[in-house]
């Protein structure tokens, strides 16, 4: 079977999904790098990069959601409270470094 150019072209939804997955992978890599950072300056730089990637990921997510490509299910309040607590702890740990 021979593929045509159309068969090899990503549509908008697939392109955004690919970008979102790439940003999520970058976040995971930066998180691992943060664990391994051995100096304060390295950890600070990695933290800044991690936060920038998180902003990019959210921007792509927002674009997908506004186009109806990504419809997350509502979270229960206790799940939100737990995630907020975890985020605050991680943020404070990053500031301490």
Beta strands, then each sheet from edge to edge (+ up, - down):
end
